[in-house]
């Protein structure tokens, strides 16, 4: 079973029905908080004959994940894992089910948990960004999610970062001769066709994320904006979700500037050893783990990629032009803050932007720009 998105209207009853379709009975590990939502989810699953073991996710699960703690989860012959609530609960369910090879059922209840609609797992250990995928997954998009007026900024961040990462995935696929950037322009056009409508903002955010997930299914997606957001959170504090929108906007702005004024000359290539140790010194990401990663498709055939990037730059620019960036920025600025957002200074943002090109896996456009050497001056004062 691949990832499946189910639109539902019956709340946790829909969750229980989806689980019953794929498991006739047995024990479910449910990641949920000790609140009304958690109690209702337990009751709905129990009404369908399941034995429910509720597990509260660590509040620091996403930003300070300690893999050793995963062994402390209840043992037993579970038939599935479920996550109900915010990003801590949904990402914990993804990790548990991936490690145990179990089907996953996710029920995000607020806009900060829209990462539930992605196969990628979004979390960081104290020393490394985790790279996992939860493919055997059913995600319920309940109508209550689209009526939420909380965490609007987080929802906008998930939406714009998803779009940026679909674009980066298409760019890499185009360089490999396996994809088409022109199709991304169509996907963005269809996804944001009704963005300027009169429906509530939360409803438009959820609908756009769902459309993007449905249209970009089976397409490569690179975690460029999420990587920058994690670096920003490690520098300024908070969760990566707090930094998703500025991170995605910074990347897209850099892409537009670079492609509009395509440089004929290039700087000295980046000092990769220095970059790795800066990531360790300032962001606590292990340099040794970084060096152990597969770095193929990084600098090989650089000149041919430079030529192809020049050929396809108009396609990338036209795809970005399909994003309603002014409207998204206006909505983000006007959205109420539930708490004071951590502030990343301009110099630290530029530093993190440069180091994202070193840290990210895959060949996103930010990695290509990094290889030109244009971003290295941003690290001179680091």
C-alpha positions as CSV (number, residue, x, y, z in Angstrom):
1,X,0.0,0.0,0.0
2,X,1.4,3.4,-1.0
3,X,0.5,6.7,0.6
4,X,-3.3,7.3,0.3
5,X,-5.1,10.5,1.1
6,X,-8.7,10.2,2.2
7,X,-11.1,13.1,2.5
8,X,-13.3,12.5,5.5
9,X,-16.3,14.2,7.2
10,X,-16.9,12.0,10.2
11,X,-13.9,12.9,12.4
12,X,-12.4,10.0,14.3
13,X,-15.1,7.6,13.1
14,X,-13.6,7.9,9.6
15,X,-10.2,7.1,11.1
16,X,-11.5,4.0,12.7
17,X,-13.3,2.9,9.5
18,X,-10.1,3.3,7.5
19,X,-8.1,1.2,10.0
20,X,-10.8,-1.5,9.9
21,X,-10.6,-1.7,6.1
22,X,-7.0,-2.8,6.4
23,X,-6.9,-4.6,9.7
24,X,-9.7,-6.9,10.9
25,X,-8.7,-6.5,14.5
26,X,-5.8,-6.5,16.9
27,X,-3.8,-3.9,18.8
28,X,-3.2,-0.3,17.6
29,X,-0.4,1.9,18.9
30,X,-2.0,5.4,19.0
31,X,0.2,8.5,19.3
32,X,-2.1,11.1,20.8
33,X,-2.1,13.7,23.6
34,X,-4.0,13.2,26.9
35,X,-6.8,15.5,25.9
36,X,-10.3,15.4,24.4
37,X,-9.0,14.6,20.9
38,X,-6.9,11.7,22.2
39,X,-9.9,10.3,24.2
40,X,-12.2,10.6,21.2
41,X,-9.7,8.8,19.0
42,X,-9.3,6.0,21.5
43,X,-13.1,5.6,21.8
44,X,-13.6,5.5,18.0
45,X,-11.0,2.8,17.4
46,X,-12.3,0.8,20.4
47,X,-15.8,0.9,19.0
48,X,-14.5,-0.9,15.9
49,X,-13.1,-3.7,18.1
50,X,-9.5,-2.6,18.3
51,X,-7.4,-2.8,21.4
52,X,-5.7,0.7,21.7
53,X,-2.4,1.4,23.4
54,X,-2.1,5.2,23.7
55,X,1.4,6.7,23.6
56,X,2.2,10.3,24.2
57,X,4.8,11.6,21.9
58,X,7.8,13.4,23.3
59,X,7.3,17.2,22.9
60,X,10.9,17.4,21.6
61,X,10.4,14.5,19.2
62,X,10.7,16.6,16.0
63,X,13.6,18.9,16.9
64,X,15.6,16.8,19.4
65,X,14.8,13.2,18.4
66,X,16.8,10.6,20.4
67,X,16.6,7.3,18.5
68,X,17.3,5.3,21.6
69,X,14.0,6.4,23.1
70,X,12.2,4.6,20.2
71,X,13.1,1.3,22.0
72,X,11.0,2.4,25.0
73,X,7.7,2.3,23.1
74,X,5.4,-0.5,24.1
75,X,6.3,-4.0,22.8
76,X,3.7,-6.2,21.3
77,X,2.2,-7.5,18.1
78,X,0.6,-4.3,16.8
79,X,-1.3,-4.4,13.5
80,X,-0.9,-0.7,12.8
81,X,0.3,2.7,14.2
82,X,-1.8,5.8,14.2
83,X,-1.0,9.5,14.9
84,X,-3.6,12.0,15.9
85,X,-2.8,15.7,16.6
86,X,0.2,17.8,15.7
87,X,3.5,17.2,14.0
88,X,5.0,15.4,17.1
89,X,2.2,12.7,17.0
90,X,2.1,12.3,13.2
91,X,5.9,12.1,12.7
92,X,6.2,9.7,15.7
93,X,3.7,7.4,14.1
94,X,5.6,7.5,10.8
95,X,8.9,6.6,12.5
96,X,7.4,3.8,14.6
97,X,5.6,2.2,11.7
98,X,8.5,2.5,9.4
99,X,10.9,0.8,11.9
100,X,8.3,-1.9,12.6
101,X,7.1,-2.3,9.0
102,X,3.5,-1.5,9.9
103,X,0.8,0.4,8.1
104,X,0.3,4.0,9.3
105,X,-2.9,6.0,9.8
106,X,-2.5,9.8,10.3
107,X,-5.2,12.3,11.4
108,X,-3.7,15.8,11.6
109,X,-5.8,18.1,13.7
110,X,-4.1,21.5,13.1
111,X,-2.2,23.2,10.3
112,X,1.2,22.7,11.8
113,X,0.8,19.0,11.1
114,X,0.4,19.3,7.3
115,X,3.7,17.4,6.9
116,X,1.4,14.3,7.5
117,X,0.5,14.5,3.8
118,X,4.2,14.0,2.9
119,X,5.9,10.6,2.7
120,X,9.1,12.1,4.1
121,X,9.7,12.0,7.8
122,X,10.5,15.5,9.2
123,X,12.7,15.4,12.3
124,X,16.2,16.0,13.6
125,X,18.4,14.2,16.0
126,X,20.8,16.3,18.1
127,X,23.5,15.6,15.5
128,X,21.8,14.7,12.2
129,X,18.8,15.4,10.0
130,X,16.8,12.2,9.6
131,X,16.1,10.8,6.2
132,X,13.2,8.3,6.3
133,X,10.1,7.7,4.2
134,X,6.7,6.3,5.4
135,X,5.2,4.9,2.2
136,X,2.6,2.5,3.7
137,X,0.4,5.3,4.9
138,X,-3.2,6.5,4.9
139,X,-3.7,10.2,5.8
140,X,-7.2,11.5,6.6
141,X,-8.0,15.1,5.6
142,X,-11.0,15.8,7.8
143,X,-13.2,18.8,7.1
144,X,-12.5,20.0,10.6
145,X,-8.8,20.6,9.6
146,X,-10.0,23.0,6.9
147,X,-12.0,25.1,9.4
148,X,-9.2,25.5,11.9
149,X,-8.1,29.2,12.4
150,X,-5.1,28.2,14.4
151,X,-1.4,28.0,13.3
152,X,-2.1,29.7,9.9
153,X,1.5,30.7,9.6
154,X,2.6,27.1,10.0
155,X,0.1,26.0,7.3
156,X,1.4,28.6,4.9
157,X,4.9,27.4,5.6
158,X,4.1,23.8,4.8
159,X,2.3,24.9,1.6
160,X,5.1,27.1,0.2
161,X,7.9,24.8,1.3
162,X,6.1,21.8,-0.4
163,X,5.9,23.8,-3.7
164,X,9.6,24.8,-3.5
165,X,10.6,21.2,-2.9
166,X,8.4,19.9,-5.8
167,X,10.2,22.4,-8.0
168,X,13.6,21.3,-6.8
169,X,12.7,17.7,-7.4
170,X,11.6,18.5,-11.0
171,X,14.9,20.4,-11.6
172,X,17.0,17.4,-10.5
173,X,14.8,15.0,-12.6
174,X,15.2,17.3,-15.6
175,X,19.0,17.2,-15.3
176,X,18.9,13.4,-15.1
177,X,16.7,13.3,-18.2
178,X,13.9,11.8,-16.2
179,X,11.3,14.6,-15.8
180,X,9.8,17.7,-17.2
181,X,9.9,21.2,-15.5
182,X,7.1,22.3,-17.8
183,X,4.7,19.9,-16.0
184,X,5.5,21.7,-12.7
185,X,4.2,25.0,-14.2
186,X,0.9,23.2,-14.9
187,X,0.8,21.6,-11.4
188,X,1.3,25.0,-9.8
189,X,-1.3,26.6,-12.0
190,X,-3.9,23.9,-11.1
191,X,-3.0,23.9,-7.4
192,X,-3.3,27.7,-6.9
193,X,-6.1,28.3,-9.5
194,X,-8.7,29.2,-6.8
195,X,-6.3,30.8,-4.3
196,X,-7.7,34.3,-4.8
197,X,-11.2,33.1,-3.9
198,X,-13.3,34.2,-0.9
199,X,-13.2,30.9,1.1
200,X,-11.5,30.9,4.5
201,X,-7.8,31.0,4.5
202,X,-7.4,27.7,6.3
203,X,-9.6,26.0,3.8
204,X,-7.6,27.3,0.9
205,X,-4.3,26.2,2.5
206,X,-5.5,22.7,3.1
207,X,-7.1,22.4,-0.3
208,X,-3.9,23.6,-2.0
209,X,-1.7,21.2,0.0
210,X,-4.1,18.3,-1.0
211,X,-4.0,19.3,-4.6
212,X,-0.3,19.5,-4.6
213,X,0.0,16.1,-2.9
214,X,-2.3,14.6,-5.4
215,X,-0.8,16.2,-8.5
216,X,2.8,15.7,-7.4
217,X,2.3,12.0,-6.5
218,X,5.2,9.8,-7.7
219,X,7.3,12.8,-8.5
220,X,10.7,13.4,-6.9
221,X,10.6,15.9,-4.0
222,X,13.8,17.3,-2.4
223,X,13.8,18.6,1.2
224,X,15.4,21.9,0.3
225,X,13.2,24.3,2.3
226,X,12.9,21.9,5.2
227,X,16.6,21.6,5.4
228,X,17.0,25.4,5.6
229,X,14.2,25.6,8.1
230,X,15.9,23.0,10.4
231,X,19.2,25.0,10.2
232,X,17.3,28.2,11.1
233,X,15.6,26.5,14.0
234,X,19.0,25.2,15.3
235,X,20.3,28.7,15.1
236,X,17.4,30.8,16.4
237,X,15.4,28.3,18.4
238,X,11.8,27.0,18.0
239,X,10.6,24.3,15.7
240,X,11.5,24.0,12.0
241,X,7.8,24.6,11.4
242,X,8.3,28.2,12.7
243,X,10.8,28.9,9.9
244,X,9.3,27.0,7.0
245,X,7.7,30.0,5.3
246,X,10.7,32.4,5.5
247,X,13.0,29.5,4.4
248,X,10.9,28.6,1.3
249,X,10.5,32.3,0.4
250,X,14.3,32.9,0.7
251,X,15.0,29.9,-1.6
252,X,12.5,31.0,-4.2
253,X,13.8,34.6,-4.1
254,X,17.4,33.3,-4.6
255,X,16.3,31.2,-7.5
256,X,14.6,34.0,-9.2
257,X,17.5,36.3,-8.7
258,X,20.0,33.8,-9.9
259,X,18.1,32.7,-13.0
260,X,17.2,36.3,-13.9
261,X,20.9,37.4,-13.9
262,X,22.5,34.2,-14.9
263,X,26.3,34.6,-14.2
264,X,28.8,34.1,-16.9
265,X,31.7,33.9,-14.5
266,X,31.9,31.8,-11.4
267,X,33.8,32.1,-8.1
268,X,36.1,29.6,-6.6
269,X,34.4,26.3,-5.8
270,X,33.2,25.8,-2.2
271,X,35.4,24.5,0.5
272,X,33.4,21.4,1.4
273,X,35.5,20.5,4.4
274,X,35.1,24.0,5.9
275,X,31.3,23.8,5.2
276,X,31.1,20.4,7.0
277,X,32.9,21.7,10.1
278,X,30.8,24.9,10.1
279,X,27.7,22.7,10.1
280,X,29.1,20.8,13.1
281,X,30.3,23.9,15.0
282,X,27.3,26.1,14.5
283,X,24.4,23.7,13.9
284,X,25.6,20.6,15.8
285,X,25.4,18.4,12.8
286,X,28.0,15.7,12.8
287,X,30.8,16.3,10.2
288,X,31.8,12.7,10.3
289,X,28.2,11.5,9.5
290,X,28.1,14.1,6.7
291,X,31.3,12.7,5.1
292,X,30.0,9.2,5.3
293,X,26.9,10.0,3.2
294,X,26.8,9.0,-0.5
295,X,27.9,12.2,-2.2
296,X,27.5,10.9,-5.8
297,X,25.8,13.2,-8.3
298,X,27.2,16.1,-6.4
299,X,30.0,17.7,-8.4
300,X,30.4,15.3,-11.3
301,X,29.5,16.6,-14.7
302,X,29.2,20.1,-13.3
303,X,29.7,21.9,-16.6
304,X,27.0,19.9,-18.4
305,X,24.6,20.8,-15.5
306,X,25.5,24.4,-15.8
307,X,24.6,24.3,-19.5
308,X,21.3,22.5,-18.8
309,X,20.5,25.0,-16.0
310,X,20.9,27.8,-18.5
311,X,18.7,26.0,-21.0
312,X,15.9,25.4,-18.5
313,X,16.1,28.6,-16.5
314,X,13.0,30.1,-18.2
315,X,11.0,27.0,-17.3
316,X,12.0,27.4,-13.7
317,X,11.1,31.1,-13.7
318,X,7.8,30.4,-15.3
319,X,6.9,27.8,-12.7
320,X,7.8,30.1,-9.9
321,X,5.6,32.8,-11.5
322,X,2.6,30.5,-11.1
323,X,2.9,30.8,-7.3
324,X,0.9,33.6,-5.8
325,X,3.8,34.8,-3.8
326,X,2.5,38.4,-3.0
327,X,-0.8,37.0,-1.8
328,X,0.9,34.3,0.3
329,X,3.3,36.8,1.9
330,X,0.4,39.2,2.7
331,X,-1.5,36.3,4.3
332,X,1.5,35.3,6.3
333,X,2.2,38.8,7.6
334,X,-1.5,39.3,8.6
335,X,-1.9,35.9,10.3
336,X,-2.0,36.2,14.1
337,X,0.9,34.8,16.0
338,X,0.0,32.4,18.8
339,X,3.4,32.9,20.4
340,X,6.4,35.1,19.7
341,X,8.1,33.7,16.6
342,X,11.9,33.1,16.9
343,X,13.8,35.7,14.8
344,X,16.7,34.7,12.6
345,X,18.9,37.7,11.8
346,X,19.8,38.4,8.2
347,X,23.4,37.4,8.5
348,X,22.5,34.0,10.0
349,X,19.8,33.4,7.4
350,X,22.4,34.0,4.6
351,X,24.8,31.7,6.4
352,X,22.2,29.0,6.7
353,X,21.2,29.5,3.1
354,X,24.7,28.8,1.9
355,X,25.2,25.8,4.2
356,X,21.9,24.3,3.0
357,X,23.5,23.8,-0.4
358,X,26.1,21.5,1.4
359,X,23.7,19.8,3.8
360,X,20.9,18.8,1.4
361,X,20.7,15.4,-0.2
362,X,20.0,15.3,-3.9
363,X,20.7,18.0,-6.5
364,X,18.3,20.8,-5.8
365,X,18.9,24.2,-7.5
366,X,20.4,25.5,-4.2
367,X,23.1,22.8,-4.4
368,X,23.9,23.9,-8.0
369,X,24.1,27.5,-6.9
370,X,26.3,26.4,-4.0
371,X,28.7,24.7,-6.5
372,X,29.1,27.9,-8.5
373,X,30.9,29.4,-5.5
374,X,28.5,32.4,-5.4
375,X,27.4,31.7,-1.9
376,X,30.8,31.2,-0.3
377,X,31.3,35.0,0.5
378,X,28.3,34.6,2.8
379,X,30.5,32.3,5.0
380,X,33.5,34.6,5.2
381,X,32.4,36.2,8.4
382,X,31.1,32.8,9.8
